[in-house]
Amino acid sequence: MNSNQKQQRTFRDKVATVDKEGKRIWMYPTKPSGKIYKARTVLSWFYLVILFGMPFVKYKGHPFFLINVLERKFILFGQIFWPQDFFIFGLGMVLFVVFVALFTVVFGRVFCGWICPQTIFMEMVFRKIEFLIEGDAAEQKLLNNGPWNGNKIARKGLKLIVFWILSFIIANTFLAYIIGIDELKVIITDGISMHTGGLFAIMLFTTIFFFVYLWLREQVCTVICPYGRMQGVLLDRNTIIVAYDHVRGESRAKFKKNETRKAGDCIDCEQCVKVCPTGIDIRNGTQLECVNCTACIDACNHMMNAVGFEPGLIRYASESNIADKQPTRFTPRMRAYSIVMVLLLCVETWLIVTRTEVGISVLRTPGQLYQEQPNNKMSNVYSYKFLNKTYEDKVLYLKPENFEGEIKLMGETSLNVPKENYASGTLFITLDRSFIQHRKTSLDIGVYDGNKKITTITTTFLGPFGGGN
């Protein structure tokens, strides 16, 4: 058994970034280049512009996007959501998980290589800066193993400073998504003693990001993130992944000029391995460490062009495409995921469209019986709570729908609900005794914003046993 065959049989027994003794193997990936890498770079810059610019975008004077966990206030695309709308978020999270599963079944781990913030920041920001300051892989390794002279201190010091500044900017950006850009400006401009909690949060976020991109790096993808391990149950022979064409490439042999080649197209240059940020050999097949960054595709295509072979030895393809020479097909599992996805999307859309601008709750006060009133009338006391989910103050009115009676607010002449706030209190509903025929009577109450009806709420009216007779 040759070394290549041994490697192909044992590569799943260990993680590429950890040696036999469990110690970290530091990765020195070669600087990638090529058409796909350029496309990823363009997409990354577009992604970064949106990420860093979104906190500054406002709609009607409010953040366009806000995830304020502290105050349980969420704004998505200008629409404000409160804890009462959490069921919409719950379904949205289920929808996201199903989408990730469906996307992975069809396209593998392409999300990691093209969209994941960890990969974007690591490979398209911090790694590029590291290449600029410390040089390519060979120079970095030589610098790390060399003595601490002036050159090493200057380069390492500059990298630490730049990494820390970038981590600080990222931390502030993510904090702006939580508390809002205006509140962040207040924390930055006011005295430190006035916002010690905010300063601590910023420094904590900064330290975490700094540690991740300076030291943890690809370990986030290969050890911490569970998404790679999900591939084992989601991927099948029809999933499109970054794949090595073993039919065309094997058996491997070094390239010799002017030879009559009897081996496969793989010239065993190992450029695909050297450029991989997680240190795997894609020729061994699909591996959980592969983040589909496509660096190996560009590297292989460059070498194929250099020796005059057809590019695409490593490409986006499925096992069926390669082994069976079958075109990509929509399998029953893909269809099942798609149907579930469409159904959940329809339900989520319906919930968002039918979502009211005011959260309404009118409940009969527990422990309170009916009250006898003059002129053969009876009343019940209720507690109400109205949540205004909009950016404008509202004056609401309650009108009987299926009964003739009086709705009276205690201590209030009108129901004023401030913007982004709630109003609560007590109200009485008074009915004529002749209307009450049962122990409990269902009442429909219309809620109006001016002349516009918002919704109808239902509550119960408690009467005497046997009704009003």
Backbone torsions as a table, in degrees:
resi	resn	phi	psi	omega
1	MET	NA	123.7	-178.7
2	ASN	-80.2	174.2	-175.0
3	SER	-64.4	-35.6	179.1
4	ASN	-63.7	-42.4	179.5
5	GLN	-66.3	-40.1	176.9
6	LYS	-62.6	-42.5	179.5
7	GLN	-62.2	-41.2	-178.9
8	GLN	-66.6	-26.1	-177.9
9	ARG	-89.9	-20.7	-173.2
10	THR	-112.8	-1.1	-173.5
11	PHE	-66.7	-24.7	-179.7
12	ARG	-81.3	-6.9	-176.7
13	ASP	-80.8	-8.8	-176.1
14	LYS	-152.7	161.2	175.0
15	VAL	-90.5	138.0	-173.8
16	ALA	-62.8	-23.4	-175.6
17	THR	-97.6	8.1	179.7
18	VAL	-131.5	132.7	-179.0
19	ASP	-85.5	-175.8	-176.0
20	LYS	-64.5	-25.6	-179.2
21	GLU	-90.2	2.0	179.0
22	GLY	84.8	10.7	-179.7
23	LYS	-89.1	152.8	-178.4
24	ARG	-68.3	131.4	170.9
25	ILE	-99.5	112.8	-176.0
26	TRP	-73.2	131.9	-177.3
27	MET	-88.3	132.9	173.6
28	TYR	-123.2	73.0	-178.2
29	PRO	-69.5	142.2	176.0
30	THR	-68.3	146.9	-179.9
31	LYS	-63.7	120.4	-177.0
32	PRO	-78.0	160.5	175.6
33	SER	-159.5	157.9	179.9
34	GLY	139.1	175.6	-176.0
35	LYS	-63.6	-44.1	-178.2
36	ILE	-68.3	-39.0	179.0
37	TYR	-63.4	-37.6	176.9
38	LYS	-65.4	-40.3	178.0
39	ALA	-63.4	-41.4	177.3
40	ARG	-64.6	-36.4	178.9
41	THR	-64.3	-45.1	178.6
42	VAL	-61.4	-46.3	178.6
43	LEU	-62.4	-37.2	-179.2
44	SER	-66.2	-42.1	178.9
45	TRP	-65.0	-39.7	175.8
46	PHE	-61.7	-43.2	178.9
47	TYR	-62.3	-44.7	-177.7
48	LEU	-67.8	-36.9	177.3
49	VAL	-61.2	-43.9	178.4
50	ILE	-65.8	-44.8	-177.2
51	LEU	-61.2	-47.4	-177.3
52	PHE	-82.1	-21.0	-178.4
53	GLY	-90.4	-24.6	-174.7
54	MET	-58.3	-40.8	-179.8
55	PRO	-60.1	-23.4	-179.0
56	PHE	-86.5	-11.8	-179.3
57	VAL	-81.8	131.5	-179.0
58	LYS	-126.5	154.8	177.4
59	TYR	-132.3	116.2	-175.9
60	LYS	56.6	39.1	177.6
61	GLY	79.3	7.1	-178.5
62	HIS	-124.8	157.7	179.9
63	PRO	-56.3	142.5	176.9
64	PHE	-75.5	-25.4	-178.4
65	PHE	-146.2	121.2	-177.5
66	LEU	-149.5	132.2	176.2
67	ILE	-121.1	76.9	-176.6
68	ASN	-89.0	87.4	-178.5
69	VAL	-67.8	-33.0	-177.0
70	LEU	-62.2	-43.8	180.0
71	GLU	-99.4	5.5	-179.5
72	ARG	53.7	46.6	-179.1
73	LYS	-127.2	127.0	-176.3
74	PHE	-129.3	133.0	176.7
75	ILE	-122.9	119.4	179.5
76	LEU	-121.3	117.7	178.3
77	PHE	53.8	40.9	176.0
78	GLY	86.6	-10.7	-179.2
79	GLN	-97.8	127.7	-176.9
80	ILE	-88.5	137.5	179.1
81	PHE	-126.0	142.9	-179.4
82	TRP	-119.3	175.1	-179.5
83	PRO	-55.2	-28.6	178.6
84	GLN	-64.3	-19.6	179.2
85	ASP	-98.2	13.8	-173.2
86	PHE	-63.2	-28.4	179.8
87	PHE	-61.9	-29.3	176.1
88	ILE	-67.3	-41.0	177.1
89	PHE	-65.8	-39.7	179.4
90	GLY	-59.3	-46.5	177.7
91	LEU	-66.5	-36.3	177.6
92	GLY	-61.5	-37.6	178.2
93	MET	-68.5	-40.1	175.1
94	VAL	-61.2	-42.7	179.1
95	LEU	-61.3	-39.9	179.6
96	PHE	-65.5	-42.7	179.5
97	VAL	-62.7	-43.7	178.5
98	VAL	-64.1	-40.0	178.5
99	PHE	-62.1	-44.6	178.5
100	VAL	-60.9	-42.5	179.4
101	ALA	-63.4	-47.1	179.5
102	LEU	-62.9	-44.3	-179.2
103	PHE	-62.6	-39.2	179.9
104	THR	-70.0	-38.8	177.8
105	VAL	-58.8	-38.5	-176.0
106	VAL	-88.0	-46.9	-170.2
107	PHE	-116.3	6.5	178.5
108	GLY	69.1	-143.2	-173.2
109	ARG	-96.1	34.1	-177.0
110	VAL	-64.2	-27.3	177.1
111	PHE	-56.8	-41.4	-177.2
112	CYS	-63.2	-41.9	-175.0
113	GLY	-78.9	-26.3	-171.6
114	TRP	-112.2	-25.7	-171.3
115	ILE	-126.0	-31.0	-174.6
116	CYS	-55.1	128.1	-179.8
117	PRO	-57.0	-36.4	179.3
118	GLN	-59.5	-46.9	-179.6
119	THR	-69.3	-41.7	-179.6
120	ILE	-59.4	-51.1	-178.1
121	PHE	-67.0	-42.9	-175.7
122	MET	-68.1	-51.4	-172.3
123	GLU	-86.5	-30.4	-174.3
124	MET	-102.0	-9.9	179.5
125	VAL	-122.6	-70.1	-173.7
126	PHE	-67.3	-40.6	-179.1
127	ARG	-65.6	-41.1	179.3
128	LYS	-64.2	-38.9	176.9
129	ILE	-65.2	-39.7	178.1
130	GLU	-63.7	-41.7	175.6
131	PHE	-60.7	-39.7	-177.9
132	LEU	-67.9	-38.9	-175.9
133	ILE	-86.1	-45.5	-172.5
134	GLU	-104.5	-7.4	179.8
135	GLY	91.3	-173.2	-178.4
136	ASP	-73.9	-176.1	-172.8
137	ALA	-53.8	-47.3	-177.3
138	ALA	-63.7	-41.3	179.3
139	GLU	-66.5	-39.8	178.9
140	GLN	-62.9	-44.9	-179.3
141	LYS	-64.7	-41.0	178.4
142	LEU	-64.9	-39.8	179.7
143	LEU	-66.6	-43.4	-179.0
144	ASN	-66.5	-35.2	-178.7
145	ASN	-86.6	-9.0	-177.4
146	GLY	-84.2	173.2	-179.2
147	PRO	-72.0	160.3	178.4
148	TRP	-82.7	86.3	175.9
149	ASN	-104.8	-173.8	-177.9
150	GLY	-60.4	-40.7	-178.8
151	ASN	-63.6	-44.0	-178.9
152	LYS	-67.5	-42.9	-179.9
153	ILE	-63.0	-41.5	-179.3
154	ALA	-65.1	-46.0	-178.3
155	ARG	-67.9	-47.0	-179.4
156	LYS	-64.6	-40.7	179.2
157	GLY	-64.2	-43.2	178.8
158	LEU	-63.3	-41.5	179.7
159	LYS	-63.8	-42.9	179.4
160	LEU	-61.8	-42.4	-179.6
161	ILE	-63.9	-47.9	-179.2
162	VAL	-64.2	-43.4	178.6
163	PHE	-60.9	-40.5	-179.4
164	TRP	-67.6	-42.0	178.6
165	ILE	-62.0	-45.3	178.8
166	LEU	-63.4	-41.2	178.3
167	SER	-63.3	-36.6	178.4
168	PHE	-65.7	-42.3	178.7
169	ILE	-64.7	-43.8	179.2
170	ILE	-63.7	-42.1	-180.0
171	ALA	-61.9	-43.3	178.6
172	ASN	-64.6	-37.6	179.2
173	THR	-64.3	-47.4	179.7
174	PHE	-65.7	-35.3	177.2
175	LEU	-66.8	-34.2	177.3
176	ALA	-63.7	-31.3	176.2
177	TYR	-69.9	-21.2	-177.3
178	ILE	-92.8	-47.0	-175.1
179	ILE	-107.6	-10.1	-179.0
180	GLY	96.2	147.7	-176.3
181	ILE	-66.4	-33.5	-179.4
182	ASP	-66.7	-44.4	178.3
183	GLU	-65.6	-35.8	177.7
184	LEU	-64.7	-40.0	177.6
185	LYS	-61.9	-38.5	178.5
186	VAL	-63.4	-43.6	179.4
187	ILE	-62.6	-39.0	-177.4
188	ILE	-72.4	-40.6	-173.3
189	THR	-85.2	-29.9	179.3
190	ASP	-73.8	171.0	178.5
191	GLY	-65.3	152.1	-178.3
192	ILE	-61.6	-38.0	-177.1
193	SER	-64.8	-21.7	-177.6
194	MET	-83.6	-18.0	-176.9
195	HIS	-139.8	54.3	-179.4
196	THR	-64.4	-35.8	178.6
197	GLY	-64.8	-43.1	178.3
198	GLY	-65.3	-40.5	178.2
199	LEU	-63.7	-41.7	178.6
200	PHE	-61.9	-42.1	-179.9
201	ALA	-62.7	-43.8	-179.8
202	ILE	-63.5	-44.9	-178.9
203	MET	-67.9	-33.7	178.3
204	LEU	-66.8	-47.2	177.9
205	PHE	-60.7	-43.0	-179.4
206	THR	-60.6	-45.6	-179.5
207	THR	-62.3	-41.1	179.7
208	ILE	-63.0	-49.7	179.8
209	PHE	-62.5	-41.8	179.8
210	PHE	-60.2	-44.8	179.9
211	PHE	-65.3	-41.0	-178.4
212	VAL	-62.9	-47.8	-172.9
213	TYR	-87.9	-16.2	176.0
214	LEU	-88.4	-39.5	-171.6
215	TRP	-124.5	-47.7	-172.8
216	LEU	-68.5	-49.3	171.8
217	ARG	50.5	-121.4	-174.3
218	GLU	-67.4	-12.4	177.8
219	GLN	-63.6	-26.6	175.9
220	VAL	-60.0	-41.6	-176.9
221	CYS	-80.6	-37.4	-172.7
222	THR	-90.5	-24.6	-175.0
223	VAL	-118.3	-45.1	-171.9
224	ILE	-85.9	-50.1	-174.7
225	CYS	-67.7	127.7	-178.8
226	PRO	-80.1	-8.1	-173.9
227	TYR	-62.4	-38.3	179.2
228	GLY	-60.8	-36.6	-179.9
229	ARG	-74.6	-22.4	176.7
230	MET	-66.6	-24.1	-177.4
231	GLN	-58.9	-31.4	-177.0
232	GLY	-59.5	-30.4	-179.3
233	VAL	-103.0	-14.0	-176.1
234	LEU	-100.3	-32.7	-176.8
235	LEU	-81.2	145.4	171.8
236	ASP	-138.9	-169.2	-174.8
237	ARG	-69.9	-13.7	-178.6
238	ASN	-102.0	0.0	179.4
239	THR	-74.4	134.4	178.7
240	ILE	-83.6	120.6	-177.4
241	ILE	-136.0	174.6	168.7
242	VAL	-76.5	110.6	-170.3
243	ALA	-130.3	148.5	175.3
244	TYR	-93.5	128.6	179.6
245	ASP	-78.9	88.6	-176.3
246	HIS	-70.2	-25.7	178.2
247	VAL	-64.4	-43.7	-179.9
248	ARG	-82.3	-33.3	-171.7
249	GLY	-84.3	-29.8	-175.9
250	GLU	-89.2	150.6	-3.3
251	SER	-83.3	153.9	-175.5
252	ARG	-79.1	150.0	175.1
253	ALA	-163.3	147.6	178.0
254	LYS	-62.3	149.1	-179.2
255	PHE	-83.4	134.5	175.4
256	LYS	-125.9	130.1	-176.6
257	LYS	-65.0	139.8	177.0
258	ASN	64.6	19.0	178.4
259	GLU	-88.1	157.4	169.9
260	THR	-92.5	99.4	-168.6
261	ARG	-76.4	127.0	177.4
262	LYS	-105.9	-16.5	-179.6
263	ALA	-83.8	-178.2	177.4
264	GLY	-74.4	-178.4	-176.3
265	ASP	-76.5	-17.1	179.0
266	CYS	-70.5	119.2	-177.2
267	ILE	-92.2	8.5	174.7
268	ASP	55.7	40.2	179.5
269	CYS	-82.0	-17.8	178.6
270	GLU	62.8	20.0	176.3
271	GLN	-65.8	-31.6	178.0
272	CYS	-64.9	-31.0	178.8
273	VAL	-78.0	-42.8	-176.8
274	LYS	-64.9	-30.0	-176.3
275	VAL	-90.2	-10.3	-176.0
276	CYS	-72.9	125.2	-178.7
277	PRO	-71.5	-16.3	177.5
278	THR	-106.7	1.9	171.2
279	GLY	77.3	19.4	-178.3
280	ILE	-92.1	166.5	173.2
281	ASP	-108.1	104.1	-174.8
282	ILE	-62.4	-20.0	179.9
283	ARG	-68.1	-14.3	177.7
284	ASN	-83.1	-4.9	179.7
285	GLY	107.8	-175.4	-178.9
286	THR	-63.5	133.2	-178.9
287	GLN	-136.7	147.4	-176.2
288	LEU	-64.1	-22.8	179.5
289	GLU	-75.8	-15.7	-177.4
290	CYS	-72.8	123.5	179.6
291	VAL	-103.2	12.0	178.1
292	ASN	56.5	41.9	-179.2
293	CYS	-79.0	-12.4	176.2
294	THR	69.3	8.0	178.1
295	ALA	-61.2	-35.9	180.0
296	CYS	-67.5	-31.3	178.1
297	ILE	-64.6	-47.7	179.1
298	ASP	-62.2	-43.3	-178.4
299	ALA	-64.0	-43.4	-179.4
300	CYS	-67.7	-43.1	178.6
301	ASN	-60.2	-38.0	178.3
302	HIS	-62.3	-43.6	-179.2
303	MET	-70.5	-38.0	178.1
304	MET	-62.4	-42.9	177.4
305	ASN	-64.8	-35.7	-177.8
306	ALA	-66.8	-34.4	-178.2
307	VAL	-98.9	0.5	176.4
308	GLY	85.7	17.5	177.2
309	PHE	-95.3	162.4	178.9
310	GLU	-70.3	130.3	176.9
311	PRO	-68.6	172.1	179.9
312	GLY	96.8	12.8	176.5
313	LEU	-62.9	-36.7	169.1
314	ILE	-114.1	125.9	-174.4
315	ARG	-158.8	176.3	171.3
316	TYR	-76.0	116.6	-179.6
317	ALA	-164.7	165.4	175.2
318	SER	-103.4	166.6	177.5
319	GLU	-62.3	-36.2	177.1
320	SER	-65.5	-40.1	177.5
321	ASN	-56.9	-41.7	-173.4
322	ILE	-84.4	-55.0	-172.8
323	ALA	-73.4	-42.4	-175.0
324	ASP	-102.7	-3.0	-177.0
325	LYS	53.7	42.1	-179.9
326	GLN	-102.3	144.7	176.0
327	PRO	-71.2	160.3	178.2
328	THR	-64.2	131.7	-179.1
329	ARG	-129.9	156.2	-178.7
330	PHE	-89.1	102.8	-173.8
331	THR	-78.2	163.8	177.1
332	PRO	-56.2	-36.7	179.3
333	ARG	-65.8	-40.1	176.7
334	MET	-62.4	-40.9	179.4
335	ARG	-64.7	-41.0	-179.9
336	ALA	-62.8	-47.4	177.5
337	TYR	-59.9	-40.3	-178.0
338	SER	-64.3	-42.1	179.2
339	ILE	-62.6	-46.4	177.9
340	VAL	-61.0	-41.7	179.8
341	MET	-61.4	-45.6	-179.1
342	VAL	-64.8	-42.7	179.5
343	LEU	-62.4	-46.7	178.9
344	LEU	-64.0	-38.3	179.0
345	LEU	-64.4	-39.1	178.0
346	CYS	-64.2	-44.3	179.3
347	VAL	-63.7	-43.9	179.4
348	GLU	-62.5	-42.5	178.2
349	THR	-62.2	-43.4	179.4
350	TRP	-62.3	-41.0	179.3
351	LEU	-63.9	-39.9	-179.5
352	ILE	-70.5	-41.8	-178.6
353	VAL	-66.9	-40.6	-177.3
354	THR	-87.0	0.3	179.9
355	ARG	-65.7	129.9	-178.4
356	THR	-83.9	157.4	179.7
357	GLU	-78.7	-14.8	-178.2
358	VAL	-128.6	125.2	174.1
359	GLY	-83.1	128.1	-169.2
360	ILE	-126.3	134.6	176.0
361	SER	-143.7	119.5	175.2
362	VAL	-128.1	110.3	-175.3
363	LEU	-126.4	139.1	176.8
364	ARG	-64.8	135.1	-175.8
365	THR	-63.2	123.2	-177.4
366	PRO	-60.8	141.7	176.1
367	GLY	82.5	-4.5	-178.9
368	GLN	-97.7	127.6	175.5
369	LEU	-87.1	179.8	177.0
370	TYR	-72.0	158.7	179.6
371	GLN	-116.6	134.8	175.5
372	GLU	-78.6	133.1	-179.9
373	GLN	-122.8	160.2	178.1
374	PRO	-62.2	165.1	175.6
375	ASN	62.8	35.7	175.1
376	ASN	60.7	40.3	179.2
377	LYS	-117.4	161.2	178.4
378	MET	-134.8	153.3	-178.8
379	SER	-137.4	155.8	171.1
380	ASN	-125.4	149.8	177.4
381	VAL	-104.5	138.3	-175.6
382	TYR	-129.7	152.3	170.7
383	SER	-105.1	134.5	179.6
384	TYR	-122.9	153.5	174.3
385	LYS	-146.7	121.3	-178.2
386	PHE	-119.5	123.2	-179.7
387	LEU	-105.9	122.2	179.1
388	ASN	-90.7	112.0	-177.0
389	LYS	-92.0	5.4	-175.4
390	THR	-104.7	-179.5	179.4
391	TYR	-97.6	12.8	-178.0
392	GLU	-128.4	144.5	175.3
393	ASP	-66.1	146.1	-178.9
394	LYS	-128.7	144.2	171.9
395	VAL	-116.5	112.5	-173.7
396	LEU	-105.0	157.1	179.3
397	TYR	-132.2	142.2	178.6
398	LEU	-111.4	129.6	-178.6
399	LYS	-130.5	138.9	176.1
400	PRO	-63.4	142.3	-179.2
401	GLU	-109.7	-53.1	-175.9
402	ASN	-111.4	20.8	-179.7
403	PHE	-152.7	159.8	174.2
404	GLU	-105.8	116.2	-177.0
405	GLY	-172.1	-170.1	-176.7
406	GLU	-123.7	134.2	173.9
407	ILE	-112.0	117.1	-175.1
408	LYS	-125.1	126.8	177.2
409	LEU	-82.0	139.5	178.9
410	MET	-83.6	116.8	177.0
411	GLY	77.1	5.0	-179.2
412	GLU	-131.2	144.1	174.7
413	THR	-95.6	-25.3	177.3
414	SER	-146.0	160.7	-176.9
415	LEU	-95.5	91.5	-179.2
416	ASN	-93.1	121.2	-178.9
417	VAL	-117.4	110.0	-178.5
418	PRO	-64.3	155.4	178.0
419	LYS	-62.3	141.2	179.2
420	GLU	52.4	32.5	-177.7
421	ASN	-147.0	-174.0	-178.9
422	TYR	-134.6	160.1	175.1
423	ALA	-127.8	136.6	-179.3
424	SER	-137.9	158.4	-179.9
425	GLY	172.2	-155.9	-175.6
426	THR	-126.5	144.0	175.9
427	LEU	-139.2	157.8	177.7
428	PHE	-114.9	141.7	171.2
429	ILE	-117.7	122.4	-177.6
430	THR	-113.6	130.8	-179.3
431	LEU	-127.1	155.8	171.1
432	ASP	-72.7	139.2	-176.1
433	ARG	-58.6	-30.0	-177.9
434	SER	-68.2	-20.5	-179.8
435	PHE	-76.5	-22.2	-173.7
436	ILE	-89.5	111.8	-177.9
437	GLN	-112.7	-10.6	-176.4
438	HIS	-136.2	168.2	177.8
439	ARG	-59.7	-44.0	177.7
440	LYS	-122.2	130.6	179.6
441	THR	-117.6	129.8	179.8
442	SER	-81.1	129.8	-179.1
443	LEU	-119.4	135.9	174.1
444	ASP	-106.5	128.7	-178.4
445	ILE	-121.5	125.4	177.5
446	GLY	-85.8	135.3	178.3
447	VAL	-107.4	122.8	-173.9
448	TYR	-121.1	138.7	170.2
449	ASP	-107.8	93.4	-170.3
450	GLY	70.8	-124.4	177.2
451	ASN	-94.0	-2.0	-177.0
452	LYS	-93.1	124.0	177.6
453	LYS	-80.7	124.4	-179.0
454	ILE	-85.8	-51.7	-177.4
455	THR	-164.9	174.5	174.1
456	THR	-120.0	129.4	178.9
457	ILE	-111.7	152.3	-177.7
458	THR	-119.7	134.1	175.3
459	THR	-139.8	179.6	-178.7
460	THR	-119.2	150.4	177.6
461	PHE	-115.0	125.6	-176.5
462	LEU	-93.4	123.0	178.1
463	GLY	-117.3	-174.5	178.6
464	PRO	-72.0	161.3	177.6
465	PHE	-61.2	135.3	179.7
466	GLY	82.7	7.1	178.2
467	GLY	80.3	-157.2	-172.9
468	GLY	-92.2	-0.8	-178.0
469	ASN	-83.1	NA	NA
